[in-house]
């Protein structure tokens, strides 16, 4: 009796493949999806603080207004926007559009640029609205 598993080829794994933009954006899309779970805790914390009264809401506002709090909120905004941009890309793929290699690579390269630009625009509008 021979050992059949020794004659089988190795299954491809991440060390075999060259990292390409579409693969990287797929990985980032999954990571941002997971990060949104953590961000949802922040949203729940803010809502609970708002429902608990002015003292708790003021404390939550102070916390989110610190430098670290704003960095976390900025990162959460980018995660949310980047995941949305990736979701739009997947929506086009679901209807059978955008599979051409050059087009898919171009969209993958544009995703972080577009998500960063939208994130900055959201924060600029929010900061101007506060004035």
VOKE-831663 format. One record per atom (N, C-alpha, C): residue number from 1; residue in one letter; atom name; x, y, z. Coordinates in nm, 3 decimals. Example, Ala and Ser with C-alpha at 12.3 -4.5 7.8 and 13.67 -1.06 7.14 Angstrom:
SITE;1;A;N;1.319;-0.569;0.780
SITE;1;A;CA;1.230;-0.450;0.780
SITE;1;A;C;1.320;-0.330;0.780
SITE;2;S;N;1.285;-0.225;0.708
SITE;2;S;CA;1.367;-0.106;0.714
SITE;2;S;C;1.290;0.003;0.787
# end
This chain:
SITE;1;X;N;0.085;-0.118;0.000
SITE;1;X;CA;0.000;0.000;0.000
SITE;1;X;C;0.089;0.124;0.000
SITE;2;X;N;0.062;0.218;-0.093
SITE;2;X;CA;0.144;0.338;-0.105
SITE;2;X;C;0.079;0.454;-0.032
SITE;3;X;N;0.160;0.550;0.002
SITE;3;X;CA;0.110;0.670;0.068
SITE;3;X;C;0.064;0.768;-0.040
SITE;4;X;N;-0.067;0.779;-0.058
SITE;4;X;CA;-0.125;0.860;-0.164
SITE;4;X;C;-0.098;1.009;-0.142
SITE;5;X;N;-0.095;1.053;-0.018
SITE;5;X;CA;-0.079;1.197;0.009
SITE;5;X;C;0.058;1.248;-0.032
SITE;6;X;N;0.159;1.163;-0.035
SITE;6;X;CA;0.293;1.209;-0.074
SITE;6;X;C;0.301;1.237;-0.225
SITE;7;X;N;0.218;1.172;-0.303
SITE;7;X;CA;0.224;1.193;-0.447
SITE;7;X;C;0.135;1.308;-0.493
SITE;8;X;N;0.056;1.363;-0.404
SITE;8;X;CA;-0.033;1.475;-0.439
SITE;8;X;C;0.046;1.606;-0.440
SITE;9;X;N;0.008;1.699;-0.526
SITE;9;X;CA;0.073;1.830;-0.525
SITE;9;X;C;0.027;1.910;-0.402
SITE;10;X;N;0.110;2.006;-0.360
SITE;10;X;CA;0.072;2.093;-0.251
SITE;10;X;C;-0.039;2.187;-0.295
SITE;11;X;N;-0.130;2.213;-0.205
SITE;11;X;CA;-0.233;2.312;-0.234
SITE;11;X;C;-0.170;2.450;-0.235
SITE;12;X;N;-0.213;2.537;-0.324
SITE;12;X;CA;-0.158;2.673;-0.324
SITE;12;X;C;-0.189;2.744;-0.192
SITE;13;X;N;-0.101;2.828;-0.147
SITE;13;X;CA;-0.120;2.906;-0.026
SITE;13;X;C;-0.061;3.044;-0.049
SITE;14;X;N;-0.075;3.133;0.049
SITE;14;X;CA;-0.038;3.273;0.030
SITE;14;X;C;0.109;3.293;-0.003
SITE;15;X;N;0.196;3.202;0.040
SITE;15;X;CA;0.338;3.217;0.009
SITE;15;X;C;0.369;3.185;-0.136
SITE;16;X;N;0.277;3.121;-0.205
SITE;16;X;CA;0.299;3.087;-0.344
SITE;16;X;C;0.260;3.203;-0.436
SITE;17;X;N;0.156;3.274;-0.399
SITE;17;X;CA;0.103;3.379;-0.485
SITE;17;X;C;0.178;3.511;-0.467
SITE;18;X;N;0.189;3.586;-0.576
SITE;18;X;CA;0.241;3.722;-0.571
SITE;18;X;C;0.126;3.812;-0.527
SITE;19;X;N;0.153;3.904;-0.433
SITE;19;X;CA;0.050;3.994;-0.384
SITE;19;X;C;0.015;4.095;-0.494
SITE;20;X;N;-0.109;4.092;-0.537
SITE;20;X;CA;-0.157;4.184;-0.641
SITE;20;X;C;-0.262;4.276;-0.579
SITE;21;X;N;-0.288;4.391;-0.641
SITE;21;X;CA;-0.381;4.487;-0.582
SITE;21;X;C;-0.519;4.431;-0.548
SITE;22;X;N;-0.576;4.349;-0.637
SITE;22;X;CA;-0.710;4.297;-0.609
SITE;22;X;C;-0.708;4.203;-0.489
SITE;23;X;N;-0.603;4.125;-0.473
SITE;23;X;CA;-0.593;4.036;-0.358
SITE;23;X;C;-0.575;4.118;-0.231
SITE;24;X;N;-0.491;4.220;-0.236
SITE;24;X;CA;-0.468;4.305;-0.119
SITE;24;X;C;-0.597;4.374;-0.077
SITE;25;X;N;-0.673;4.427;-0.172
SITE;25;X;CA;-0.798;4.494;-0.137
SITE;25;X;C;-0.901;4.395;-0.084
SITE;26;X;N;-0.897;4.272;-0.130
SITE;26;X;CA;-0.986;4.169;-0.074
SITE;26;X;C;-0.952;4.143;0.072
SITE;27;X;N;-0.824;4.134;0.101
SITE;27;X;CA;-0.779;4.112;0.240
SITE;27;X;C;-0.817;4.232;0.327
SITE;28;X;N;-0.793;4.353;0.276
SITE;28;X;CA;-0.826;4.474;0.352
SITE;28;X;C;-0.977;4.484;0.373
SITE;29;X;N;-1.056;4.444;0.273
SITE;29;X;CA;-1.201;4.446;0.286
SITE;29;X;C;-1.247;4.356;0.401
SITE;30;X;N;-1.185;4.239;0.412
SITE;30;X;CA;-1.220;4.148;0.522
SITE;30;X;C;-1.177;4.206;0.656
SITE;31;X;N;-1.059;4.267;0.661
SITE;31;X;CA;-1.011;4.326;0.787
SITE;31;X;C;-1.101;4.442;0.829
SITE;32;X;N;-1.139;4.527;0.734
SITE;32;X;CA;-1.226;4.639;0.769
SITE;32;X;C;-1.364;4.590;0.813
SITE;33;X;N;-1.410;4.481;0.756
SITE;33;X;CA;-1.536;4.422;0.801
SITE;33;X;C;-1.529;4.381;0.947
SITE;34;X;N;-1.417;4.319;0.986
SITE;34;X;CA;-1.397;4.282;1.125
SITE;34;X;C;-1.383;4.404;1.215
SITE;35;X;N;-1.315;4.507;1.166
SITE;35;X;CA;-1.296;4.629;1.246
SITE;35;X;C;-1.427;4.701;1.269
SITE;36;X;N;-1.523;4.685;1.179
SITE;36;X;CA;-1.652;4.749;1.197
SITE;36;X;C;-1.726;4.695;1.320
SITE;37;X;N;-1.699;4.570;1.355
SITE;37;X;CA;-1.758;4.515;1.478
SITE;37;X;C;-1.710;4.594;1.599
SITE;38;X;N;-1.581;4.624;1.604
SITE;38;X;CA;-1.525;4.702;1.715
SITE;38;X;C;-1.583;4.843;1.713
SITE;39;X;N;-1.593;4.901;1.596
SITE;39;X;CA;-1.649;5.036;1.584
SITE;39;X;C;-1.795;5.043;1.627
SITE;40;X;N;-1.867;4.935;1.609
SITE;40;X;CA;-2.007;4.931;1.652
SITE;40;X;C;-2.017;4.944;1.804
SITE;41;X;N;-1.918;4.892;1.875
SITE;41;X;CA;-1.914;4.909;2.021
SITE;41;X;C;-1.901;5.057;2.055
SITE;42;X;N;-1.822;5.131;1.979
SITE;42;X;CA;-1.808;5.275;2.002
SITE;42;X;C;-1.941;5.348;1.980
SITE;43;X;N;-2.010;5.311;1.875
SITE;43;X;CA;-2.139;5.373;1.846
SITE;43;X;C;-2.238;5.340;1.958
SITE;44;X;N;-2.240;5.214;2.002
SITE;44;X;CA;-2.329;5.174;2.111
SITE;44;X;C;-2.295;5.250;2.239
SITE;45;X;N;-2.165;5.264;2.268
SITE;45;X;CA;-2.121;5.340;2.386
SITE;45;X;C;-2.173;5.483;2.381
SITE;46;X;N;-2.160;5.547;2.264
SITE;46;X;CA;-2.206;5.685;2.249
SITE;46;X;C;-2.358;5.694;2.267
SITE;47;X;N;-2.432;5.600;2.209
SITE;47;X;CA;-2.578;5.601;2.222
SITE;47;X;C;-2.622;5.578;2.366
SITE;48;X;N;-2.556;5.485;2.434
SITE;48;X;CA;-2.588;5.459;2.575
SITE;48;X;C;-2.557;5.581;2.660
SITE;49;X;N;-2.445;5.646;2.633
SITE;49;X;CA;-2.410;5.768;2.707
SITE;49;X;C;-2.514;5.877;2.683
SITE;50;X;N;-2.559;5.891;2.559
SITE;50;X;CA;-2.659;5.992;2.527
SITE;50;X;C;-2.792;5.963;2.597
SITE;51;X;N;-2.826;5.835;2.608
SITE;51;X;CA;-2.951;5.797;2.673
SITE;51;X;C;-2.942;5.800;2.825
SITE;52;X;N;-2.820;5.804;2.878
SITE;52;X;CA;-2.802;5.797;3.024
SITE;52;X;C;-2.806;5.933;3.092
SITE;53;X;N;-2.807;6.037;3.015
SITE;53;X;CA;-2.816;6.169;3.076
SITE;53;X;C;-2.701;6.260;3.036
SITE;54;X;N;-2.715;6.388;3.071
SITE;54;X;CA;-2.616;6.488;3.029
SITE;54;X;C;-2.475;6.462;3.082
SITE;55;X;N;-2.463;6.412;3.204
SITE;55;X;CA;-2.329;6.391;3.261
SITE;55;X;C;-2.253;6.284;3.183
SITE;56;X;N;-2.319;6.174;3.155
SITE;56;X;CA;-2.253;6.067;3.080
SITE;56;X;C;-2.224;6.109;2.936
SITE;57;X;N;-2.319;6.182;2.877
SITE;57;X;CA;-2.299;6.230;2.740
SITE;57;X;C;-2.183;6.329;2.732
SITE;58;X;N;-2.174;6.416;2.830
SITE;58;X;CA;-2.062;6.512;2.833
SITE;58;X;C;-1.929;6.439;2.847
SITE;59;X;N;-1.927;6.334;2.930
SITE;59;X;CA;-1.805;6.256;2.948
SITE;59;X;C;-1.767;6.185;2.818
SITE;60;X;N;-1.865;6.125;2.749
SITE;60;X;CA;-1.838;6.057;2.621
SITE;60;X;C;-1.792;6.158;2.517
SITE;61;X;N;-1.853;6.276;2.516
SITE;61;X;CA;-1.812;6.380;2.421
SITE;61;X;C;-1.669;6.424;2.449
SITE;62;X;N;-1.635;6.439;2.577
SITE;62;X;CA;-1.498;6.474;2.611
SITE;62;X;C;-1.401;6.365;2.564
SITE;63;X;N;-1.437;6.238;2.588
SITE;63;X;CA;-1.351;6.127;2.550
SITE;63;X;C;-1.327;6.124;2.399
SITE;64;X;N;-1.435;6.137;2.323
SITE;64;X;CA;-1.421;6.136;2.177
SITE;64;X;C;-1.358;6.264;2.124
SITE;65;X;N;-1.355;6.368;2.205
SITE;65;X;CA;-1.294;6.495;2.165
SITE;65;X;C;-1.145;6.504;2.191
SITE;66;X;N;-1.089;6.408;2.265
SITE;66;X;CA;-0.944;6.408;2.288
SITE;66;X;C;-0.872;6.372;2.158
SITE;67;X;N;-0.742;6.394;2.157
SITE;67;X;CA;-0.663;6.362;2.037
SITE;67;X;C;-0.677;6.213;2.004
SITE;68;X;N;-0.661;6.128;2.104
SITE;68;X;CA;-0.674;5.983;2.081
SITE;68;X;C;-0.814;5.947;2.035
SITE;69;X;N;-0.915;6.010;2.097
SITE;69;X;CA;-1.053;5.984;2.057
SITE;69;X;C;-1.080;6.023;1.914
SITE;70;X;N;-1.027;6.138;1.875
SITE;70;X;CA;-1.046;6.182;1.736
SITE;70;X;C;-0.972;6.093;1.637
SITE;71;X;N;-0.854;6.047;1.676
SITE;71;X;CA;-0.781;5.954;1.588
SITE;71;X;C;-0.859;5.824;1.570
SITE;72;X;N;-0.917;5.775;1.679
SITE;72;X;CA;-0.997;5.652;1.670
SITE;72;X;C;-1.119;5.676;1.582
SITE;73;X;N;-1.186;5.789;1.600
SITE;73;X;CA;-1.303;5.820;1.517
SITE;73;X;C;-1.266;5.840;1.370
SITE;74;X;N;-1.150;5.903;1.346
SITE;74;X;CA;-1.104;5.919;1.207
SITE;74;X;C;-1.076;5.782;1.145
SITE;75;X;N;-1.010;5.695;1.219
SITE;75;X;CA;-0.980;5.560;1.169
SITE;75;X;C;-1.110;5.483;1.145
SITE;76;X;N;-1.206;5.498;1.237
SITE;76;X;CA;-1.335;5.429;1.219
SITE;76;X;C;-1.407;5.480;1.095
SITE;77;X;N;-1.399;5.612;1.072
SITE;77;X;CA;-1.461;5.669;0.953
SITE;77;X;C;-1.398;5.611;0.827
SITE;78;X;N;-1.264;5.603;0.826
SITE;78;X;CA;-1.197;5.546;0.709
SITE;78;X;C;-1.234;5.399;0.690
SITE;79;X;N;-1.239;5.323;0.798
SITE;79;X;CA;-1.275;5.181;0.790
SITE;79;X;C;-1.415;5.167;0.730
SITE;80;X;N;-1.508;5.247;0.779
SITE;80;X;CA;-1.645;5.242;0.729
SITE;80;X;C;-1.653;5.278;0.581
SITE;81;X;N;-1.586;5.385;0.543
SITE;81;X;CA;-1.590;5.430;0.403
SITE;81;X;C;-1.518;5.330;0.313
SITE;82;X;N;-1.402;5.281;0.356
SITE;82;X;CA;-1.327;5.186;0.273
SITE;82;X;C;-1.406;5.057;0.254
SITE;83;X;N;-1.472;5.011;0.358
SITE;83;X;CA;-1.553;4.890;0.345
SITE;83;X;C;-1.671;4.914;0.250
SITE;84;X;N;-1.728;5.035;0.256
SITE;84;X;CA;-1.838;5.069;0.166
SITE;84;X;C;-1.790;5.072;0.020
SITE;85;X;N;-1.674;5.133;-0.003
SITE;85;X;CA;-1.619;5.139;-0.139
SITE;85;X;C;-1.592;4.997;-0.190
SITE;86;X;N;-1.535;4.913;-0.106
SITE;86;X;CA;-1.513;4.773;-0.144
SITE;86;X;C;-1.644;4.700;-0.169
SITE;87;X;N;-1.745;4.733;-0.091
SITE;87;X;CA;-1.877;4.671;-0.110
SITE;87;X;C;-1.939;4.711;-0.243
SITE;88;X;N;-1.919;4.836;-0.283
SITE;88;X;CA;-1.970;4.881;-0.413
SITE;88;X;C;-1.899;4.805;-0.525
SITE;89;X;N;-1.767;4.786;-0.509
SITE;89;X;CA;-1.691;4.709;-0.608
SITE;89;X;C;-1.746;4.567;-0.617
SITE;90;X;N;-1.775;4.506;-0.503
SITE;90;X;CA;-1.830;4.371;-0.502
SITE;90;X;C;-1.971;4.368;-0.561
SITE;91;X;N;-2.047;4.474;-0.541
SITE;91;X;CA;-2.181;4.480;-0.598
SITE;91;X;C;-2.176;4.477;-0.750
SITE;92;X;N;-2.078;4.549;-0.808
SITE;92;X;CA;-2.063;4.544;-0.954
SITE;92;X;C;-2.023;4.404;-0.999
SITE;93;X;N;-1.936;4.340;-0.923
SITE;93;X;CA;-1.897;4.203;-0.957
SITE;93;X;C;-2.017;4.108;-0.949
SITE;94;X;N;-2.107;4.132;-0.853
SITE;94;X;CA;-2.224;4.046;-0.837
SITE;94;X;C;-2.316;4.049;-0.959
SITE;95;X;N;-2.315;4.162;-1.030
SITE;95;X;CA;-2.398;4.170;-1.151
SITE;95;X;C;-2.318;4.141;-1.277
SITE;96;X;N;-2.195;4.094;-1.260
SITE;96;X;CA;-2.115;4.049;-1.373
SITE;96;X;C;-2.035;4.158;-1.443
SITE;97;X;N;-2.014;4.269;-1.378
SITE;97;X;CA;-1.937;4.379;-1.438
SITE;97;X;C;-1.802;4.393;-1.369
SITE;98;X;N;-1.703;4.443;-1.443
SITE;98;X;CA;-1.574;4.479;-1.385
SITE;98;X;C;-1.477;4.365;-1.363
SITE;99;X;N;-1.497;4.255;-1.431
SITE;99;X;CA;-1.406;4.140;-1.415
SITE;99;X;C;-1.280;4.149;-1.500
SITE;100;X;N;-1.277;4.241;-1.596
SITE;100;X;CA;-1.160;4.253;-1.681
SITE;100;X;C;-1.038;4.284;-1.594
SITE;101;X;N;-0.926;4.217;-1.622
SITE;101;X;CA;-0.809;4.226;-1.535
SITE;101;X;C;-0.762;4.370;-1.515
SITE;102;X;N;-0.745;4.444;-1.624
SITE;102;X;CA;-0.696;4.582;-1.613
SITE;102;X;C;-0.792;4.671;-1.535
SITE;103;X;N;-0.922;4.653;-1.560
SITE;103;X;CA;-1.022;4.734;-1.491
SITE;103;X;C;-1.027;4.699;-1.343
SITE;104;X;N;-1.025;4.570;-1.310
SITE;104;X;CA;-1.029;4.527;-1.170
SITE;104;X;C;-0.906;4.576;-1.094
SITE;105;X;N;-0.791;4.574;-1.159
SITE;105;X;CA;-0.668;4.624;-1.096
SITE;105;X;C;-0.676;4.774;-1.074
SITE;106;X;N;-0.728;4.846;-1.173
SITE;106;X;CA;-0.741;4.991;-1.160
SITE;106;X;C;-0.835;5.027;-1.045
SITE;107;X;N;-0.947;4.958;-1.035
SITE;107;X;CA;-1.043;4.985;-0.928
SITE;107;X;C;-0.981;4.950;-0.792
SITE;108;X;N;-0.905;4.842;-0.786
SITE;108;X;CA;-0.839;4.803;-0.660
SITE;108;X;C;-0.739;4.910;-0.618
SITE;109;X;N;-0.668;4.966;-0.712
SITE;109;X;CA;-0.571;5.071;-0.680
SITE;109;X;C;-0.641;5.202;-0.641
SITE;110;X;N;-0.757;5.228;-0.698
SITE;110;X;CA;-0.830;5.351;-0.668
SITE;110;X;C;-0.904;5.343;-0.534
SITE;111;X;N;-0.938;5.225;-0.489
SITE;111;X;CA;-1.018;5.210;-0.366
SITE;111;X;C;-0.958;5.282;-0.246
SITE;112;X;N;-0.830;5.263;-0.213
SITE;112;X;CA;-0.778;5.335;-0.096
SITE;112;X;C;-0.772;5.486;-0.118
SITE;113;X;N;-0.748;5.529;-0.241
SITE;113;X;CA;-0.742;5.672;-0.271
SITE;113;X;C;-0.881;5.734;-0.254
SITE;114;X;N;-0.981;5.670;-0.311
SITE;114;X;CA;-1.119;5.720;-0.302
SITE;114;X;C;-1.167;5.719;-0.158
SITE;115;X;N;-1.140;5.611;-0.085
SITE;115;X;CA;-1.186;5.604;0.053
SITE;115;X;C;-1.116;5.708;0.140
SITE;116;X;N;-0.989;5.733;0.116
SITE;116;X;CA;-0.918;5.836;0.192
SITE;116;X;C;-0.975;5.975;0.160
SITE;117;X;N;-1.001;6.002;0.033
SITE;117;X;CA;-1.056;6.132;-0.007
SITE;117;X;C;-1.195;6.154;0.052
SITE;118;X;N;-1.279;6.053;0.050
SITE;118;X;CA;-1.414;6.066;0.107
SITE;118;X;C;-1.405;6.086;0.259
SITE;119;X;N;-1.315;6.013;0.324
SITE;119;X;CA;-1.298;6.028;0.468
SITE;119;X;C;-1.255;6.169;0.504
SITE;120;X;N;-1.157;6.222;0.434
SITE;120;X;CA;-1.111;6.359;0.460
SITE;120;X;C;-1.225;6.458;0.433
SITE;121;X;N;-1.300;6.436;0.326
SITE;121;X;CA;-1.412;6.526;0.295
SITE;121;X;C;-1.517;6.523;0.406
SITE;122;X;N;-1.548;6.406;0.457
SITE;122;X;CA;-1.644;6.395;0.568
SITE;122;X;C;-1.596;6.474;0.688
SITE;123;X;N;-1.468;6.459;0.722
SITE;123;X;CA;-1.414;6.528;0.840
SITE;123;X;C;-1.405;6.678;0.818
SITE;124;X;N;-1.371;6.722;0.698
SITE;124;X;CA;-1.367;6.866;0.670
SITE;124;X;C;-1.506;6.926;0.684
SITE;125;X;N;-1.606;6.861;0.628
SITE;125;X;CA;-1.744;6.910;0.638
SITE;125;X;C;-1.788;6.911;0.783
SITE;126;X;N;-1.756;6.803;0.859
SITE;126;X;CA;-1.796;6.797;0.999
SITE;126;X;C;-1.728;6.906;1.082
SITE;127;X;N;-1.601;6.931;1.057
SITE;127;X;CA;-1.531;7.035;1.133
SITE;127;X;C;-1.580;7.175;1.096
SITE;128;X;N;-1.613;7.197;0.969
SITE;128;X;CA;-1.667;7.327;0.927
SITE;128;X;C;-1.806;7.347;0.988
SITE;129;X;N;-1.884;7.241;0.994
SITE;129;X;CA;-2.020;7.251;1.050
SITE;129;X;C;-2.018;7.283;1.198
SITE;130;X;N;-1.911;7.246;1.268
SITE;130;X;CA;-1.900;7.275;1.412
SITE;130;X;C;-1.871;7.421;1.440
SITE;131;X;N;-1.816;7.491;1.341
SITE;131;X;CA;-1.774;7.632;1.364
SITE;131;X;C;-1.892;7.724;1.363
# end
